[in-house]
Amino acid sequence: MNTLQEKINQEVNALPISSQKEVLDFVLFLKREVGKESDSDYLSKNPEIKQAIVDGLNTPLDQCSDQLDW
């Protein structure tokens, strides 16, 4: 039985060279994305931002502004 890597290789090798290049570009993109820290991970590691989010969630709606400062 073929392993996943063998199946992927067979499918990629059956493609035209130009399509193989696109597959490679996509694989490299995925590798970069997998290594990135998610936004929620980043925010949860910053205590000041984390507290600001908690404070905002605990603020009653009648105390929130309906105007944007920006």
Short mmCIF file of the C-alpha atoms (twelve columns), coordinates in Angstrom:
data_MODEL
# 
_entry.id   MODEL 
# 
loop_
_atom_site.group_PDB 
_atom_site.id 
_atom_site.type_symbol 
_atom_site.label_atom_id 
_atom_site.label_alt_id 
_atom_site.label_comp_id 
_atom_site.label_asym_id 
_atom_site.label_seq_id 
_atom_site.Cartn_x 
_atom_site.Cartn_y 
_atom_site.Cartn_z 
_atom_site.pdbx_PDB_model_num 
ATOM 1  C CA . MET A 1  0.000   0.000  0.000   1 
ATOM 2  C CA . ASN A 2  1.274   3.469  -0.874  1 
ATOM 3  C CA . THR A 3  2.130   5.913  1.846   1 
ATOM 4  C CA . LEU A 4  0.698   9.400  1.775   1 
ATOM 5  C CA . GLN A 5  4.038   10.804 0.583   1 
ATOM 6  C CA . GLU A 6  4.137   8.290  -2.273  1 
ATOM 7  C CA . LYS A 7  0.602   9.186  -3.324  1 
ATOM 8  C CA . ILE A 8  1.426   12.887 -3.246  1 
ATOM 9  C CA . ASN A 9  4.590   12.309 -5.284  1 
ATOM 10 C CA . GLN A 10 2.694   10.254 -7.870  1 
ATOM 11 C CA . GLU A 11 0.016   12.913 -8.265  1 
ATOM 12 C CA . VAL A 12 2.490   15.790 -8.466  1 
ATOM 13 C CA . ASN A 13 4.728   13.934 -10.923 1 
ATOM 14 C CA . ALA A 14 1.727   13.397 -13.203 1 
ATOM 15 C CA . LEU A 15 1.217   17.168 -13.482 1 
ATOM 16 C CA . PRO A 16 2.856   19.405 -16.096 1 
ATOM 17 C CA . ILE A 17 6.015   21.179 -14.857 1 
ATOM 18 C CA . SER A 18 4.216   24.536 -14.618 1 
ATOM 19 C CA . SER A 19 1.608   22.997 -12.318 1 
ATOM 20 C CA . GLN A 20 4.306   21.296 -10.268 1 
ATOM 21 C CA . LYS A 21 5.805   24.745 -9.671  1 
ATOM 22 C CA . GLU A 22 2.431   25.948 -8.370  1 
ATOM 23 C CA . VAL A 23 2.236   22.966 -6.026  1 
ATOM 24 C CA . LEU A 24 5.717   23.770 -4.715  1 
ATOM 25 C CA . ASP A 25 4.769   27.423 -4.180  1 
ATOM 26 C CA . PHE A 26 1.693   26.310 -2.240  1 
ATOM 27 C CA . VAL A 27 3.696   23.887 -0.077  1 
ATOM 28 C CA . LEU A 28 6.208   26.637 0.754   1 
ATOM 29 C CA . PHE A 29 3.330   28.986 1.622   1 
ATOM 30 C CA . LEU A 30 1.857   26.357 3.970   1 
ATOM 31 C CA . LYS A 31 5.214   25.848 5.680   1 
ATOM 32 C CA . ARG A 32 5.472   29.588 6.355   1 
ATOM 33 C CA . GLU A 33 1.908   29.767 7.700   1 
ATOM 34 C CA . VAL A 34 2.250   26.743 9.980   1 
ATOM 35 C CA . GLY A 35 5.171   28.371 11.753  1 
ATOM 36 C CA . LYS A 36 3.352   31.622 12.447  1 
ATOM 37 C CA . GLU A 37 1.842   32.440 15.790  1 
ATOM 38 C CA . SER A 38 -1.918  32.962 15.595  1 
ATOM 39 C CA . ASP A 39 -3.425  36.335 16.455  1 
ATOM 40 C CA . SER A 40 -5.203  34.886 19.477  1 
ATOM 41 C CA . ASP A 41 -1.947  33.317 20.724  1 
ATOM 42 C CA . TYR A 42 -0.153  36.652 20.364  1 
ATOM 43 C CA . LEU A 43 -2.923  38.580 22.118  1 
ATOM 44 C CA . SER A 44 -3.235  36.094 24.970  1 
ATOM 45 C CA . LYS A 45 0.514   36.321 25.673  1 
ATOM 46 C CA . ASN A 46 0.443   40.118 26.050  1 
ATOM 47 C CA . PRO A 47 -0.974  40.861 29.524  1 
ATOM 48 C CA . GLU A 48 -1.874  44.497 28.762  1 
ATOM 49 C CA . ILE A 49 -3.780  43.621 25.610  1 
ATOM 50 C CA . LYS A 50 -5.381  40.634 27.324  1 
ATOM 51 C CA . GLN A 51 -6.617  42.846 30.173  1 
ATOM 52 C CA . ALA A 52 -7.906  45.493 27.743  1 
ATOM 53 C CA . ILE A 53 -9.942  42.820 25.947  1 
ATOM 54 C CA . VAL A 54 -11.346 41.488 29.235  1 
ATOM 55 C CA . ASP A 55 -12.195 45.034 30.345  1 
ATOM 56 C CA . GLY A 56 -13.895 45.726 27.039  1 
ATOM 57 C CA . LEU A 57 -15.946 42.542 27.244  1 
ATOM 58 C CA . ASN A 58 -17.031 43.453 30.789  1 
ATOM 59 C CA . THR A 59 -18.094 47.000 29.848  1 
ATOM 60 C CA . PRO A 60 -21.895 47.381 29.716  1 
ATOM 61 C CA . LEU A 61 -23.203 48.429 26.302  1 
ATOM 62 C CA . ASP A 62 -24.713 51.655 27.663  1 
ATOM 63 C CA . GLN A 63 -21.178 52.739 28.640  1 
ATOM 64 C CA . CYS A 64 -19.766 52.064 25.156  1 
ATOM 65 C CA . SER A 65 -19.361 54.821 22.597  1 
ATOM 66 C CA . ASP A 66 -21.268 54.670 19.337  1 
ATOM 67 C CA . GLN A 67 -18.642 56.872 17.626  1 
ATOM 68 C CA . LEU A 68 -15.270 55.785 16.281  1 
ATOM 69 C CA . ASP A 69 -12.194 57.845 17.122  1 
ATOM 70 C CA . TRP A 70 -10.569 56.993 13.823  1 
# 
